[in-house]
């Protein structure tokens, strides 16, 4: 498989780091009832999708959306935690908007 490169929002590029992906999930899931094996399966699934996606250059936005998709079906609190950092929430109304989106989806 080819080496993956992450393209940050400011245009900088860096090698994909599986550990960085895992760490972001671990932070979002801190003190949540999700075991480490489940986190590893999520990381492995995201890495597989990236490796088989056809592109060597992956935008951080794509990785973030994959993480949010995985967390939305796993743990609502972790989803909101990750979304607040990923989407760079600055006001409380942005938290409410994401909660409303979750209600609309029936989560």
C-alpha positions, 0 to 999 in steps of 0.5 A, a space after each residue: 500500500 502507498 504512503 498516505 499524506 495528510 494535507 492540513 487546512 493551511 496547505 502543509 503536508 505531513 505523513 499520515 500518523 495512525 497514532 495521532 488518529 488513535 490519540 484523538 479518539 482516545 481523548 474524545 472517548 476519555 471516561 466513556 464506556 468504550 473499551 480499547 479494542 473498540 477504539 482500535 477497530 475504529 482506527 483500523 477501519 478508518 485507516 483501511 478506508 483511507 488506504 483503499 480510497 484511491 488518493 495518497 493525499 488526504 485532507 484533514 477534513 476527510 479524516 475528521 468527517 470519518 471520525 465524526 461518523 464513527 463517533 456519532 454511532 458509538 457515543 454521543 458525548 464523545 461525538 460532541 467532544 470531538 465535534 467541538 474541537 474539530 469544528 472549532 466551536 466558539 459559542 454555546 449556540 454551536 453546541 446546541 446546533 450539533 445537539 439539534 442535528 443529533 436529535 434530527 437523526 434520532 440519536 
